Amino acid sequence: MSPQDSAGGAESAVEMETQTRRNMLSGISYIWLVPLISVIIALGIAWQAVSSRGPLIEVRFQSAEGVRAEATELRFRDVRVGVVERIRFATDMAQVIVSIRVDKELGPFLDENAEFWIVKPQITARGVSGLQTVLSGSYIEGSWDDQRGTPQRQFEGLDQPPLYLAGEEGLEIVLRAPQGGQLASGAPVFFRGVRVGHISEPDLTESGDAVEARAFIMAPHDRLITTGTRFWDVSGFSVNLGAGGVSLDVESIATLIEGGVSFSTVSSNAEPVAEGAVFSVYESEDLARESVFAEVEPDDLELTLYFEGSIGGLEIGAPVELEGLRVGSVLNFGAFIDEVDGDPEVRLQVDISVQPRRLELERRASREDALAFLASAVEGGLRARLANQGIFSPALKIELVEIEDAAPAVLDQGHLPYPVLPTVAGELSDMNATAEGLVERVQNLPLDEVMNTAISVMRGIEDFVNSQALRQAPDAFLGLVNDTREVIQSEALQTLAEDLGAAAEEVETLVAELNQEEAINSLLAALLRAEGVMASVQNTVDGLPAIVEGLVQLTSKANDLPLEEFVLQASGLVETANRLLSSEDAARIPAELTDALSEFTAVLEDVREGGLVENANRTLASASEAADSVATAAQSLPELTARVDSLLAQTDALLATYGARSEFNAQTLGTLRDLRETARSISALARAIERDPTVLIRGR
Amino acid sequence: MAAARKEVTGLTARAAGLVGCLHCGSVWPKGTTRCGLCGSALTSRRNASLQHVWAWWFAGAIFYIPANLYPMLRTSLLGRESTSTILGGVLELVQHGSWFVAFVVFFASIMIPVGKFVAIAYLAIVIRRGGPIDSHSLHRLHEVVEFIGRWSMIDVFVVAVLSALVHLAFVVNIDPGMAAICFALSVVFTMLSALSFDPRLIYDVAEVRE
């Protein structure tokens, strides 16, 4: 580089420099506003970041399971209110300190009431909780009330979710149970089957003889908890075998697995309890209710009883009852030998405790009051005795009863350690005797005889039912029907119609012969034949009684049947038939016919004696007279027919009422119809003769 | 070599009594205020150039701080939200063994911006202070800075694309963090700073030296 160049360069550099200086001095360029604004903005961002940052709190946990710095959130009622910034160990390495940046506006609420615990997925019998943490990871749940207290920055984390959230209304109590199995963390507390609270993780008491768990009863159910409240275990299930059968009690499926307790107010004089009151958990509801009496209270009155004879069946805790009401329980008993007048005698001593307030005294009765009451009662006849707890129960109880005519005794208040209440012999033996007597009486019942008699009666009934007679009843009825059929089909009845037909034929022949030239011979023959006809008719009529007799037999047989109506109507039929038979008209017919025939005979004789021609007219006149007589005789026939008709009608009606169209019915009906036809034929013949007697002669 | 370079350097426009248009490259007589060809304003030297450079530089530097302190991305995967700063992301990638990606991110997000700051500051200081310079190297440096400046925006592009595409409700969500805006502003400001630099000032310094 040459000096010239250097000089020139220096010159221009000086020029430039002065120019630059001038510029810088003359005024700061507007462009500097840009970094200025940038600074302001940057500072603004920084300030905003710093100022919006809430307090950093530190929570100590036993383990930071699932907690990650910069990722794990702090939630309050499931709303993100902070994030874990840092996780480190405490100096003693026993705990993990989780630093959480909490939202600024929540700072004032984080006072000593705040609680923190880590929410993890949990699967219990009640259900699944914290499932969302499976995907999103664990988070820290916080709980605090709405009171702004003194802000705190150091907290102890909880291993378990707290029993109740801060600010939740309710009552916290302590449940004490002999076994921890009844109490499980989160197990429900029921009241009448409704879940009203839950239990925390149980823990042993300091002495180690019981298990305690905190329980939280949610408002408004917390007012149900009083000093008279008793809790009992409802975990698992209980089977009771009693007189009412088997009963299986399960409070809920959840209690089967993780248990639970139920409570009820069993004592009336109850007062509200304070937070943290301790309650015992009994094994069952019955025990819980009985516990009201079993609890030894400071002002309980202890008494001593002496019994003679066995007290087998008496147990510690057995009830002491006054007029059926439990007033106390047996504390203790034992036997000792007492020297009475030099004779060693075994006496049984029973100590009982009586709760004064259970006696018929006012509330808050003191021990002295009770003693005074008992002393006066003993003077009035109050005695203690043993009694069975139930009819068939061997367990004993102590009864305080007033014996009307008791031997005078007093309450020995000077006896130590407890006053002695006089006793009387129990009613145990009586009870046993009664039961025994009952059994004996049952045994003495003539059960065998009764059974034998019953068996023989049954057998008789069976024989009767199986008897031949009963079986043959239908057969007898069938036989009757057959008989009836036989009667109807009898020769006599059948020949009646035939004979009548034959008679009519002969009459016709006679008349035809009369018409012939040889009148006299023919007439004679005709008359002779007419005589035969009449005889036939008589024969026929004579046959009627046989029919009737058959009918009588039929009805008599029918009578034997146990059909009242049938019998009555059949009787009527029989009567009618009898009347028909015994009627004089019927009897008269043959006689009149005979007369007519004898007149014929006379005419014929006259004809034979006198001249043929001369006597011819006379003969005819006589014949006419004879025919008239025949007509007269025949006039009674319609009446007979009518009677037969009415008989038939009656029989018809009878059969109609008899009912079913049995074979018997059909046959009887057919027979009777035939009978009617026959009667009508007779009637028609009679009418024809009546209208024109000459038909007998003319044969027409 | 120095002679050869001197020959290349030649005469400056100002020394020749001319003023060159930065826009179209034509030269005009000294005193002309407006380019007759393209209408751009003509100045022989931008006097406030260094002020502008420094102003933008500072603005960019200021925003570069929160860009590194604040999270670049807010990723929520299945409800689990995580944030990562630039450097944190690089470290995470290194931990995962993705050396190449880590290097790219580191190069684009840290090396280039920081290198730009250093380069611009160096240029401005050298011009301001004078002294012995290699004007050719300075020009090259200036060109490199100008060229490379826009590539710093890669980060911002990545964030913008991810934020726009990855919005799968509960499953995966990516949102830009505060750092993204700051980083973008920082890059813009450093680019403006580089642009504000009048490379002709290098000639003057070279002339002075010569």
Interface residues (C-beta under 8 A of the other chain):
Chain A: M1 S2 D5 S6 G8 G9 A10 S12 A13 M16 Q19 T20 N23 M24 I28 S29 I31 W32 L33 V34 P35 I37 S38 V39 I41 A42 I45 A46 A49 E70 A71 Q132 L135 S136 G137
Chain B: R45 N47 A48 L50 Q51 H52 A55 W56 W57 F58 A59 G60 I62 F63 I65 P66 Y70 L78 G79 R80 E81 S82 T83 R128 G130 M178 C182 L185 F189 S196 D204 V205 E207 V208 R209 E210
